[in-house]
Amino acid sequence: MGRTLIPYSRQIQIFEERMSSFRRGLRRSDQLLFDQLLSAAKIQVAAGAMAASPDPDSSIFISIAIELKRENLSLSKRLEVLECKLQKDTSLT
């Protein structure tokens, strides 16, 4: 028989429980950021489940990195648009 793996969503909960002491040690504002990072990992549940790893930590961290990169790219695009608008506005005056 094959090995039985804990569902990835449960593995994220277990990771969250393991990190609870670390989280409590953070400043309140950083606790909120920590919670947002774990939420980013939860967005990628399907990919984590496909990895089927008995140690989900790397999948969790990569999921967080992907969501941070997505947000970074979105902000970069918005900044580029604003810079173009600013450049046009200054060239008109």
N, C-alpha and C positions, 0 to 999 in steps of 0.2 A: 504494500500500500504506500501511497505517497504521503508526504508530510502535510499536516494540517496547519494552515496559516491563519492567524487572527486577521479579521477584516481590516483593511487599511484605515477606515474611519475610526475603528476602535484603537488601532495603533497610534493614531494621532491623539486620541484621548489619553492613552497611557503615557505618551510623551509629555503631554500637558501636565499630567499628574506628577511625573518625575521632575518636571521643571517648576513645580509650584513653589518650592522653597526659594529658588532663584528669583522667580517672579516677585515674591513677597519682599525680597531684598532690594528690588528696584524702586526708584522714586515713582510716585503716582503717575506722573506724565509718561515715564518710561514703561510702566505697567500697561498703559493704554496702547503704546506702540507695540509692545510684546504681544498683546492680544490681537492687534491688527495683523502682525506677522503670522500668527497661527491661523488666523482667518484666511490669509493668503494660501497657506498650505491646504486648507480644507477645500479651496476652490479647485485644486488639482487632484481631487480624490480619484477620478477615473485613471489618471496616469499613474498614481501611486499604487492603485490596485493592480494595474497591468504589470508593474515592476515585480510584484509578488515576492518581495524581499522579507526574510525573517527579521532583518534589522532595518526599520523604515526611516531611520534618522537621515540618511543621505537623500532619500526621496523627499522628505519633509523640507530639508534645506534647499534642495534644488527647486522645489515648488515655490518656496518663498522667494528665491532668487528670480525665478521666471516672472512672478507677479510684480516684484520690484522693478525688473527690467521693463515690463509692459508699462508701468506707471512712469518710469523715467522717459521712455520713448514718447509717450503721450505728452508729457510736460515739455519735452524738447521740441515737439511739433508746434505746440501752442506758443512757445517762446519764439520760434522761428517766424510764425505768423505775426506775432506782435512786433517783432523787430522789423519785418517788412513794412508793416503799417506805419511804424514810427519813422522809418527811413523815407517813405513816401510823403508823410506829413511834413517832415523837415525839409524835404526838397521842394515842396510847394510854397513854402514861406520864404 
